[in-house]
């Protein structure tokens, strides 16, 4: 079998494995809850298995954009490097099953 044919077969096999999983995650990830909220508190949490600390952010919900969102939402996640989250600031937040999908100031 020639080298070109081997490379083509490798790319084809790789595509068959990766593309369906990518399509499945991109189509099923809808972030059904979205709201604007004001940060009430930000706390650092120690995570023994990760090299980075997580933060816990408590939001007071100002406006529900979509979904069933309680008046106060607490989320734990690894800090987003380009966004400094501080108490008193308002953010637009999207979540799915209690996990952060997106955060915009």
N, C-alpha and C positions, 0 to 999 in steps of 0.2 A: 504494500500500500504506500502510495507516495506521501511525502510530507504535507503537501497542500491538502490532500484528501483527509489526512489525519487531523489537521488543524480545523478543517471545515466540519468534520464529524465532532470534534471537541466543542466547537462553538455551538453546534446544533444541540448537543446533549446539555450543555450549560444553559442554553435558552429554554429548553424544555423544563428544566428544574426551576430556574429563577423567575421567568416571566409569569407563570401561573400564580406563584405565591405573591409576587408584587401586585398583580391584578386583583387578587383576592383581598389583600390588605388595603389597597387603595379604594376599592369599591365598598368595603364594609365599614370603613372608618368614617363615621358621619358626624361625630361630636354633637349629640342630640341636645345638650344643655348649653346655653349661652346667656351671659348676663354682664351688666356693667356693675362694678362694685368698688367700694372704698376699702383700702387695707386698714384693718383695725390693729393687727399686730403681726410681727415677723419674728420668728424664733429659729435659731440654728439647732439642728438635731445631729447627734453623733451617730454615724452609721458604721458599725464594726466591720462589715464586709466590703465596703467601698472605700476608695481612696479619697473621695470627696464627701463633704458634708451636705446633708439635705437641709432644706428650710421648711418650716411650717408657716403658712400664711393664712390668716383669718380674714375673710372678706365680709363686709356688710353689704348685702345686695341692694343696690339702688334701683335697678330696672332689669326685669327679666326680658331677654330678647327672644329666647325660645326654650321650650322644655319646662319641666317641673323643677324649679329651683327654690330651696328654702331661703329664709330671710338672712341666714348666716351660713357661709360655706368655708370649711377648713380643708386646705390642700397641702400635701407634702410632696416636694419634688426637689430635684437637683437644681440649684440656681442657674438661671439663664445668663450667660456671660455678658451679653450686650444690653441687658435691662436691669437697672438697679431698682429693686422693689422696696419702697419705703412706706411706713405708716402715714395715713392721711391722703395718699395719692389714689386716684381713680384709674381703673383698668377695665378693659373689655376682656372677659375670660370665657373660654369654651372648654367644656369638660365632657367626659364620657365615663360613666360608672365610677365617679369619684376621682378620676385621673385627669390631669391637665392635658388638654389638646393644644390650646393656644392662649397667648397672653399678650395684649397690646395696650400700651399706655394711651 
